[in-house]
């Protein structure tokens, strides 16, 4: 156990020298503070703990390369970037991932939970406006997949279509959205994500 008078800077030097006990001391000093900060963003115990875990693992793995002036600032910033990355990932799952691969990795339940937390309706409204130029059936299939979170098989059964037809329609819709979303709309989406990212 280290004396409380030992500074973070001294502990970081020890960590750079592969001192695992110094690393544990830093963890004990900051894990609860980081967890509380992460929880303000994620609103979820599991994701908040995971964020703290990822950040401390990264701190140890990069101990020889990292140049840290203020450990607290470094860790808090890392939490914020981790949160921001998770939002970008959720957005990418909605638009920029092709449907067959998207469903193969079995992320539907994680996707639902993530978007509940990230208020996806603010972003999805932009996507829905783009859909109005597509055939009605194509719109319906896309919304059943991305908004109602049905699998391709469930959509095919519901609409009495083949799974291949559903996949083709989803590919058409996602390709159309990617091709027709404007820079201004992308900018608005990024502003929304950034505003969520910096909110304390």
ChimeraX attribute file (.defattr): number of C-alpha atoms within 10 A of each C-alpha:
attribute: neighborCount
match mode: 1-to-1
recipient: residues
	/A:1	7
	/A:2	12
	/A:3	7
	/A:4	9
	/A:5	6
	/A:6	9
	/A:7	11
	/A:8	18
	/A:9	13
	/A:10	11
	/A:11	19
	/A:12	23
	/A:13	14
	/A:14	16
	/A:15	21
	/A:16	18
	/A:17	12
	/A:18	14
	/A:19	13
	/A:20	13
	/A:21	14
	/A:22	21
	/A:23	20
	/A:24	15
	/A:25	17
	/A:26	19
	/A:27	15
	/A:28	11
	/A:29	14
	/A:30	16
	/A:31	17
	/A:32	13
	/A:33	15
	/A:34	23
	/A:35	20
	/A:36	15
	/A:37	18
	/A:38	25
	/A:39	17
	/A:40	13
	/A:41	21
	/A:42	17
	/A:43	13
	/A:44	13
	/A:45	13
	/A:46	10
	/A:47	18
	/A:48	22
	/A:49	17
	/A:50	12
	/A:51	23
	/A:52	26
	/A:53	16
	/A:54	14
	/A:55	19
	/A:56	19
	/A:57	12
	/A:58	13
	/A:59	19
	/A:60	15
	/A:61	11
	/A:62	12
	/A:63	19
	/A:64	14
	/A:65	9
	/A:66	13
	/A:67	11
	/A:68	13
	/A:69	11
	/A:70	10
	/A:71	15
	/A:72	15
	/A:73	10
	/A:74	14
	/A:75	20
	/A:76	19
	/A:77	13
	/A:78	20
	/A:79	22
	/A:80	20
	/A:81	14
	/A:82	18
	/A:83	21
	/A:84	19
	/A:85	14
	/A:86	17
	/A:87	21
	/A:88	15
	/A:89	14
	/A:90	20
	/A:91	21
	/A:92	12
	/A:93	17
	/A:94	22
	/A:95	17
	/A:96	15
	/A:97	15
	/A:98	17
	/A:99	23
	/A:100	15
	/A:101	9
	/A:102	14
	/A:103	13
	/A:104	9
	/A:105	8
	/A:106	11
	/A:107	11
	/A:108	18
	/A:109	9
	/A:110	10
	/A:111	17
	/A:112	16
	/A:113	12
	/A:114	19
	/A:115	15
	/A:116	10
	/A:117	13
	/A:118	18
	/A:119	11
	/A:120	17
	/A:121	13
	/A:122	11
	/A:123	19
	/A:124	16
	/A:125	11
	/A:126	16
	/A:127	19
	/A:128	16
	/A:129	11
	/A:130	16
	/A:131	20
	/A:132	11
	/A:133	12
	/A:134	14
	/A:135	11
	/A:136	11
	/A:137	12
	/A:138	21
	/A:139	19
	/A:140	17
	/A:141	23
	/A:142	26
	/A:143	18
	/A:144	17
	/A:145	20
	/A:146	19
	/A:147	16
	/A:148	11
	/A:149	16
	/A:150	17
	/A:151	19
	/A:152	23
	/A:153	14
	/A:154	16
	/A:155	21
	/A:156	18
	/A:157	12
	/A:158	11
	/A:159	12
	/A:160	9
	/A:161	14
	/A:162	13
	/A:163	16
	/A:164	13
	/A:165	14
	/A:166	24
	/A:167	20
	/A:168	13
	/A:169	20
	/A:170	24
	/A:171	18
	/A:172	15
	/A:173	23
	/A:174	20
	/A:175	15
	/A:176	15
	/A:177	20
	/A:178	13
	/A:179	9
	/A:180	11
	/A:181	14
	/A:182	11
	/A:183	9
	/A:184	9
	/A:185	14
	/A:186	13
	/A:187	11
	/A:188	14
	/A:189	17
	/A:190	14
	/A:191	12
	/A:192	13
	/A:193	18
	/A:194	14
	/A:195	12
	/A:196	17
	/A:197	18
	/A:198	13
	/A:199	9
	/A:200	10
